Amino acid sequence: MHEAFTLTTPALLFSAISLILLAFTNRFVAYTGVVRNLHKQYIESPTTVIKGQIDNLRKRLYLIRTMQILGVGSLFLCVITMFLIFIGQQLIGAYIFGAALILLCASLAMSIWEIQISVKALELHLSNMEE
């Protein structure tokens, strides 16, 4: 095992993962307000446009939930990695840390997907205003 793999290696991801999870949580909170507003509009005047927006938001909420789960999983594996390094199991710790990095990459990839869906939804709003 390479000498540079110490307790500080997985610890470096703590602040990054924490900030990412905070951003994901902020998105989730923002969407809850939008969902409540759309629900009210749909009850008052159900249209296919509002139904489409609700379906779009549902998909985005599921993506955010998955992003959060993957991010928390990555953080959890970093903690396990630190414990394994602490008890002298660097090789196993390195593999667990690799899994943590994969989960973090998957979370970030889901974030990119969710951003693309959000942009498409905003483009629909803008095109509707232009007409």
MDAnalysis code that builds the backbone (N, CA, C; Angstrom):
import MDAnalysis as mda
import numpy as np

u = mda.Universe.empty(393, n_residues=131, atom_resindex=np.repeat(np.arange(131), 3), trajectory=True)
u.add_TopologyAttr("name", ["N", "CA", "C"] * 131)
u.add_TopologyAttr("resid", np.arange(1, 132))
u.add_TopologyAttr("resname", ["MET", "HIS", "GLU", "ALA", "PHE", "THR", "LEU", "THR", "THR", "PRO", "ALA", "LEU", "LEU", "PHE", "SER", "ALA", "ILE", "SER", "LEU", "ILE", "LEU", "LEU", "ALA", "PHE", "THR", "ASN", "ARG", "PHE", "VAL", "ALA", "TYR", "THR", "GLY", "VAL", "VAL", "ARG", "ASN", "LEU", "HIS", "LYS", "GLN", "TYR", "ILE", "GLU", "SER", "PRO", "THR", "THR", "VAL", "ILE", "LYS", "GLY", "GLN", "ILE", "ASP", "ASN", "LEU", "ARG", "LYS", "ARG", "LEU", "TYR", "LEU", "ILE", "ARG", "THR", "MET", "GLN", "ILE", "LEU", "GLY", "VAL", "GLY", "SER", "LEU", "PHE", "LEU", "CYS", "VAL", "ILE", "THR", "MET", "PHE", "LEU", "ILE", "PHE", "ILE", "GLY", "GLN", "GLN", "LEU", "ILE", "GLY", "ALA", "TYR", "ILE", "PHE", "GLY", "ALA", "ALA", "LEU", "ILE", "LEU", "LEU", "CYS", "ALA", "SER", "LEU", "ALA", "MET", "SER", "ILE", "TRP", "GLU", "ILE", "GLN", "ILE", "SER", "VAL", "LYS", "ALA", "LEU", "GLU", "LEU", "HIS", "LEU", "SER", "ASN", "MET", "GLU", "GLU"])
u.atoms.positions = np.array([
    [0.851, -1.179, 0.000],
    [0.000, 0.000, 0.000],
    [0.893, 1.236, 0.000],
    [0.502, 2.224, -0.748],
    [1.247, 3.465, -0.857],
    [1.257, 4.196, 0.482],
    [2.387, 4.793, 0.840],
    [2.537, 5.464, 2.134],
    [1.613, 6.657, 2.313],
    [1.206, 7.310, 1.232],
    [0.422, 8.541, 1.326],
    [-1.025, 8.294, 1.754],
    [-1.441, 7.046, 1.823],
    [-2.829, 6.747, 2.200],
    [-2.919, 6.693, 3.726],
    [-3.329, 7.805, 4.314],
    [-3.430, 7.920, 5.767],
    [-4.839, 8.345, 6.137],
    [-5.056, 8.588, 7.420],
    [-6.367, 9.031, 7.893],
    [-6.814, 10.333, 7.229],
    [-5.867, 11.167, 6.850],
    [-6.245, 12.460, 6.259],
    [-6.795, 12.321, 4.839],
    [-6.443, 11.231, 4.152],
    [-6.919, 11.073, 2.773],
    [-8.447, 11.040, 2.697],
    [-9.138, 10.131, 3.397],
    [-10.605, 10.161, 3.342],
    [-11.190, 11.365, 4.071],
    [-10.476, 11.883, 5.056],
    [-10.979, 13.052, 5.800],
    [-11.089, 14.278, 4.900],
    [-10.264, 14.335, 3.856],
    [-10.318, 15.475, 2.932],
    [-11.674, 15.589, 2.236],
    [-12.347, 14.460, 2.046],
    [-13.639, 14.490, 1.363],
    [-14.782, 14.981, 2.257],
    [-14.585, 15.013, 3.564],
    [-15.666, 15.377, 4.475],
    [-16.275, 16.733, 4.147],
    [-15.431, 17.743, 3.993],
    [-15.977, 19.087, 3.727],
    [-16.626, 19.147, 2.347],
    [-16.027, 18.496, 1.369],
    [-16.607, 18.514, 0.021],
    [-17.956, 17.815, 0.002],
    [-18.024, 16.635, 0.611],
    [-19.291, 15.897, 0.625],
    [-20.341, 16.664, 1.423],
    [-19.932, 17.263, 2.533],
    [-20.879, 18.037, 3.347],
    [-21.463, 19.210, 2.559],
    [-20.625, 19.914, 1.812],
    [-21.119, 21.025, 0.999],
    [-22.045, 20.549, -0.112],
    [-21.700, 19.431, -0.724],
    [-22.551, 18.871, -1.773],
    [-23.905, 18.476, -1.207],
    [-23.898, 17.813, -0.053],
    [-25.164, 17.423, 0.577],
    [-25.991, 18.639, 0.954],
    [-25.342, 19.705, 1.400],
    [-26.056, 20.944, 1.711],
    [-26.709, 21.525, 0.457],
    [-25.990, 21.509, -0.653],
    [-26.556, 22.003, -1.913],
    [-27.737, 21.147, -2.349],
    [-27.616, 19.828, -2.224],
    [-28.714, 18.936, -2.595],
    [-29.927, 19.178, -1.708],
    [-29.694, 19.387, -0.416],
    [-30.789, 19.641, 0.519],
    [-31.467, 20.967, 0.200],
    [-30.681, 21.982, -0.156],
    [-31.268, 23.270, -0.532],
    [-32.149, 23.142, -1.768],
    [-31.717, 22.350, -2.736],
    [-32.541, 22.106, -3.921],
    [-33.845, 21.432, -3.528],
    [-33.734, 20.432, -2.659],
    [-34.916, 19.702, -2.222],
    [-35.907, 20.636, -1.533],
    [-35.407, 21.482, -0.654],
    [-36.276, 22.425, 0.067],
    [-36.936, 23.397, -0.910],
    [-36.182, 23.875, -1.879],
    [-36.751, 24.791, -2.877],
    [-37.862, 24.100, -3.660],
    [-37.657, 22.833, -4.016],
    [-38.671, 22.109, -4.777],
    [-39.923, 21.843, -3.968],
    [-39.791, 21.696, -2.655],
    [-40.994, 21.464, -1.852],
    [-41.936, 22.651, -1.942],
    [-41.385, 23.859, -1.955],
    [-42.227, 25.051, -2.119],
    [-42.898, 25.089, -3.476],
    [-42.159, 24.718, -4.503],
    [-42.714, 24.703, -5.854],
    [-43.821, 23.653, -5.956],
    [-43.592, 22.490, -5.351],
    [-44.599, 21.422, -5.389],
    [-45.881, 21.883, -4.700],
    [-45.749, 22.511, -3.549],
    [-46.937, 22.992, -2.836],
    [-47.697, 24.025, -3.669],
    [-46.965, 24.912, -4.316],
    [-47.585, 25.929, -5.162],
    [-48.294, 25.287, -6.358],
    [-47.631, 24.339, -7.004],
    [-48.244, 23.665, -8.149],
    [-49.457, 22.845, -7.722],
    [-49.391, 22.251, -6.565],
    [-50.533, 21.483, -6.060],
    [-51.744, 22.395, -5.888],
    [-51.502, 23.552, -5.322],
    [-52.587, 24.529, -5.134],
    [-53.170, 24.945, -6.487],
    [-52.284, 25.234, -7.453],
    [-52.745, 25.618, -8.789],
    [-53.527, 24.487, -9.446],
    [-53.057, 23.262, -9.279],
    [-53.715, 22.116, -9.901],
    [-55.102, 21.884, -9.314],
    [-55.243, 22.078, -8.011],
    [-56.542, 21.920, -7.357],
    [-57.522, 22.979, -7.874],
    [-57.018, 24.210, -8.034],
    [-57.875, 25.307, -8.494],
    [-58.225, 25.179, -9.976],
    [-57.245, 24.796, -10.788],
    [-57.449, 24.727, -12.229],
    [-56.527, 23.668, -12.834],
    [-56.979, 22.417, -12.855],
    [-56.107, 21.360, -13.381],
    [-55.909, 21.485, -14.896],
    [-54.654, 21.568, -15.294],
    [-54.328, 21.619, -16.719],
    [-53.243, 20.588, -17.003],
    [-53.089, 20.275, -18.279],
    [-52.047, 19.319, -18.654],
    [-50.656, 19.913, -18.439],
    [-50.534, 21.241, -18.555],
    [-49.235, 21.896, -18.330],
    [-48.815, 21.724, -16.875],
    [-49.740, 21.987, -15.965],
    [-49.423, 21.844, -14.540],
    [-49.143, 20.379, -14.217],
    [-49.912, 19.477, -14.812],
    [-49.680, 18.043, -14.599],
    [-48.286, 17.663, -15.084],
    [-47.872, 18.207, -16.220],
    [-46.531, 17.945, -16.740],
    [-45.449, 18.491, -15.820],
    [-45.703, 19.680, -15.258],
    [-44.735, 20.260, -14.330],
    [-44.618, 19.408, -13.062],
    [-45.754, 18.909, -12.598],
    [-45.748, 18.057, -11.403],
    [-44.975, 16.770, -11.688],
    [-45.201, 16.169, -12.849],
    [-44.465, 14.954, -13.215],
    [-42.959, 15.224, -13.300],
    [-42.600, 16.373, -13.873],
    [-41.203, 16.768, -13.984],
    [-40.582, 16.932, -12.592],
    [-41.306, 17.591, -11.700],
    [-40.792, 17.790, -10.346],
    [-40.661, 16.468, -9.594],
    [-41.604, 15.571, -9.812],
    [-41.524, 14.262, -9.158],
    [-40.229, 13.559, -9.569],
    [-39.922, 13.587, -10.851],
    [-38.694, 12.967, -11.347],
    [-37.469, 13.623, -10.721],
    [-37.472, 14.953, -10.640],
    [-36.344, 15.671, -10.064],
    [-36.195, 15.388, -8.572],
    [-37.316, 15.263, -7.862],
    [-37.251, 14.945, -6.434],
    [-36.658, 13.555, -6.212],
    [-37.031, 12.592, -7.043],
    [-36.458, 11.255, -6.927],
    [-34.957, 11.272, -7.218],
    [-34.564, 12.084, -8.196],
    [-33.137, 12.207, -8.492],
    [-32.391, 12.818, -7.307],
    [-32.960, 13.858, -6.711],
    [-32.305, 14.494, -5.564],
    [-32.204, 13.507, -4.399],
    [-33.263, 12.739, -4.181],
    [-33.207, 11.729, -3.117],
    [-32.067, 10.749, -3.390],
    [-31.940, 10.296, -4.625],
    [-30.865, 9.366, -4.982],
    [-29.501, 10.025, -4.819],
    [-29.398, 11.288, -5.234],
    [-28.140, 12.017, -5.069],
    [-27.748, 12.095, -3.593],
    [-28.724, 12.386, -2.732],
    [-28.456, 12.482, -1.303],
    [-28.043, 11.127, -0.727],
    [-28.741, 10.068, -1.120],
    [-28.406, 8.732, -0.615],
    [-26.988, 8.351, -1.030],
    [-26.645, 8.605, -2.285],
    [-25.293, 8.287, -2.751],
    [-24.241, 9.124, -2.024],
    [-24.534, 10.392, -1.790],
    [-23.606, 11.262, -1.068],
    [-23.415, 10.824, 0.372],
    [-24.511, 10.489, 1.041],
    [-24.416, 10.003, 2.424],
    [-23.670, 8.665, 2.454],
    [-23.950, 7.811, 1.479],
    [-23.231, 6.543, 1.393],
    [-21.735, 6.759, 1.225],
    [-21.362, 7.727, 0.420],
    [-19.958, 8.056, 0.222],
    [-19.322, 8.533, 1.531],
    [-20.017, 9.400, 2.240],
    [-19.513, 9.889, 3.519],
    [-19.376, 8.737, 4.517],
    [-20.367, 7.860, 4.556],
    [-20.344, 6.699, 5.448],
    [-19.132, 5.815, 5.156],
    [-18.880, 5.568, 3.863],
    [-17.730, 4.738, 3.498],
    [-16.413, 5.421, 3.831],
    [-16.375, 6.745, 3.774],
    [-15.166, 7.470, 4.189],
    [-14.906, 7.258, 5.678],
    [-15.964, 7.274, 6.471],
    [-15.812, 7.037, 7.908],
    [-15.312, 5.611, 8.152],
    [-15.884, 4.650, 7.442],
    [-15.425, 3.262, 7.582],
    [-13.961, 3.148, 7.166],
    [-13.601, 3.849, 6.092],
    [-12.206, 3.847, 5.637],
    [-11.282, 4.363, 6.733],
    [-11.679, 5.456, 7.360],
    [-10.846, 6.017, 8.430],
    [-10.691, 5.023, 9.578],
    [-11.758, 4.336, 9.909],
    [-11.673, 3.337, 10.968],
    [-10.729, 2.206, 10.574],
    [-10.869, 1.740, 9.338],
    [-9.997, 0.648, 8.875],
    [-8.528, 1.063, 8.877],
    [-8.243, 2.281, 8.462],
    [-6.859, 2.771, 8.502],
    [-6.394, 2.855, 9.952],
    [-7.271, 3.313, 10.823],
    [-6.956, 3.450, 12.249],
    [-6.564, 2.108, 12.868],
    [-7.242, 1.031, 12.453],
    [-6.917, -0.284, 13.024],
    [-5.865, -1.033, 12.195],
    [-5.268, -0.342, 11.232],
    [-4.164, -0.926, 10.483],
    [-4.557, -1.741, 9.273],
    [-5.757, -1.571, 8.781],
    [-6.228, -2.318, 7.614],
    [-6.243, -1.409, 6.371],
    [-5.065, -0.927, 5.988],
    [-4.965, 0.031, 4.893],
    [-5.475, -0.516, 3.560],
    [-5.180, -1.767, 3.263],
    [-5.583, -2.313, 1.969],
    [-7.104, -2.373, 1.849],
    [-7.763, -2.922, 2.853],
    [-9.230, -2.961, 2.835],
    [-9.776, -1.534, 2.824],
    [-9.144, -0.671, 3.613],
    [-9.558, 0.736, 3.651],
    [-9.449, 1.398, 2.286],
    [-8.408, 1.054, 1.552],
    [-8.234, 1.642, 0.218],
    [-9.362, 1.218, -0.716],
    [-9.759, -0.037, -0.635],
    [-10.860, -0.513, -1.480],
    [-12.191, 0.145, -1.085],
    [-12.417, 0.268, 0.213],
    [-13.640, 0.925, 0.682],
    [-13.631, 2.391, 0.263],
    [-12.473, 3.025, 0.340],
    [-12.362, 4.422, -0.086],
    [-12.644, 4.542, -1.583],
    [-12.175, 3.580, -2.354],
    [-12.477, 3.571, -3.790],
    [-13.974, 3.494, -4.034],
    [-14.657, 2.673, -3.248],
    [-16.119, 2.587, -3.361],
    [-16.767, 3.921, -2.985],
    [-16.213, 4.596, -1.970],
    [-16.735, 5.912, -1.573],
    [-16.600, 6.910, -2.722],
    [-15.479, 6.860, -3.403],
    [-15.269, 7.765, -4.539],
    [-16.241, 7.461, -5.677],
    [-16.503, 6.186, -5.897],
    [-17.460, 5.803, -6.943],
    [-18.853, 6.321, -6.606],
    [-19.268, 6.173, -5.332],
    [-20.575, 6.694, -4.919],
    [-20.643, 8.207, -5.087],
    [-19.555, 8.886, -4.745],
    [-19.526, 10.339, -4.899],
    [-19.633, 10.721, -6.376],
    [-18.923, 10.016, -7.235],
    [-19.014, 10.290, -8.680],
    [-20.426, 10.038, -9.195],
    [-21.062, 8.976, -8.732],
    [-22.436, 8.676, -9.150],
    [-23.382, 9.780, -8.683],
    [-23.182, 10.262, -7.474],
    [-24.012, 11.351, -6.953],
    [-23.854, 12.606, -7.796],
    [-22.628, 12.918, -8.156],
    [-22.377, 14.103, -8.986],
    [-22.954, 13.929, -10.392],
    [-22.872, 12.725, -10.935],
    [-23.455, 12.460, -12.262],
    [-24.968, 12.644, -12.220],
    [-25.600, 12.164, -11.143],
    [-27.053, 12.352, -10.992],
    [-27.379, 13.845, -10.891],
    [-26.502, 14.588, -10.249],
    [-26.699, 16.035, -10.123],
    [-26.692, 16.705, -11.492],
    [-25.770, 16.288, -12.344],
    [-25.723, 16.839, -13.704],
    [-27.013, 16.508, -14.450],
    [-27.488, 15.297, -14.314],
    [-28.744, 14.872, -14.955],
    [-29.907, 15.717, -14.446],
    [-29.955, 15.929, -13.140],
    [-31.040, 16.714, -12.558],
    [-30.984, 18.165, -13.029],
    [-29.796, 18.717, -13.151],
    [-29.641, 20.088, -13.646],
    [-30.148, 20.193, -15.078],
    [-29.845, 19.198, -15.902],
    [-30.319, 19.216, -17.286],
    [-31.846, 19.185, -17.341],
    [-32.470, 18.380, -16.502],
    [-33.931, 18.320, -16.461],
    [-34.498, 19.656, -16.004],
    [-33.857, 20.270, -15.018],
    [-34.310, 21.570, -14.516],
    [-34.232, 22.644, -15.592],
    [-33.149, 22.630, -16.350],
    [-32.989, 23.622, -17.420],
    [-34.071, 23.437, -18.483],
    [-34.379, 22.192, -18.834],
    [-35.442, 21.934, -19.805],
    [-36.786, 22.447, -19.296],
    [-37.038, 22.265, -18.010],
    [-38.291, 22.753, -17.438],
    [-38.354, 24.279, -17.499],
    [-37.242, 24.935, -17.211],
    [-37.219, 26.397, -17.282],
    [-37.347, 26.887, -18.719],
    [-36.775, 26.152, -19.667],
    [-36.919, 26.516, -21.079],
    [-38.380, 26.458, -21.501],
    [-39.133, 25.485, -20.990],
    [-40.564, 25.413, -21.301],
    [-41.302, 26.637, -20.764],
    [-40.944, 27.065, -19.566],
    [-41.560, 28.269, -19.000],
    [-41.238, 29.491, -19.844],
    [-39.992, 29.614, -20.257],
    [-39.579, 30.771, -21.048],
    [-40.254, 30.761, -22.419],
    [-40.356, 29.608, -23.051],
    [-40.992, 29.556, -24.360],
    [-42.485, 29.858, -24.231],
    [-43.084, 29.449, -23.131],
    [-44.504, 29.737, -22.881],
    [-44.713, 31.237, -22.717],
    [-43.775, 31.924, -22.103],
    [-43.898, 33.372, -21.908],
    [-43.693, 34.123, -23.219],
    [-42.863, 33.586, -24.110],
    [-42.568, 34.241, -25.374],
    [-43.748, 34.183, -26.337],
    [-44.622, 33.192, -26.169],
    [-45.731, 33.000, -27.104],
    [-46.855, 33.966, -26.857],
])
